[in-house]
Amino acid sequence: MTVRFEDIIAWQKAYKFALATYKATEAFPESERFGLCSQFQRAAVSVPANIAEGYKKISKADKLRFFNIAQGSLEECRCYVHLSKDLGYVNSETYNTLYSSLEEASKFLNAYCRGVVNNTHPTDSL
């Protein structure tokens, strides 16, 4: 049973991805500070933030709405990961790290959503 959003593995993976994103975007050119860098960081932070916000929602529909927003932000980040590599802002190693972290977060979030839909996710303590 989970008692805090921090206990959700999907949140842990999403948080790790957000941290990796911030680390990677530190090396972006100054000209991207208010462009790709900002968009990428905001989308990455949106993932664990929406998981946290949806965690304490009482209705299944409310939970899933926030988790779906998190899924959308992950897909937005997927685009930014590709752009970062193709624009030469990250090397292959950083690209692989980001992409792997994103995939892991996505996998766990999708599984958690399936658990909510099927009523098999750990129940919240209210």
Number of C-alpha atoms within 10 A of each C-alpha: 10 13 14 12 19 15 11 20 14 24 24 17 22 29 22 18 27 25 15 18 26 17 13 21 19 12 11 17 11 10 9 13 13 9 10 17 22 14 15 23 20 16 22 29 20 22 30 28 20 20 28 20 14 23 23 16 15 11 9 13 13 15 21 20 15 21 26 19 17 27 22 16 20 25 17 15 25 19 11 20 22 15 15 21 16 12 10 11 19 20 13 11 10 18 19 14 15 24 17 13 20 24 18 17 25 21 14 18 26 16 14 21 20 14 13 18 14 9 11 11 15 13 12 14 9 6
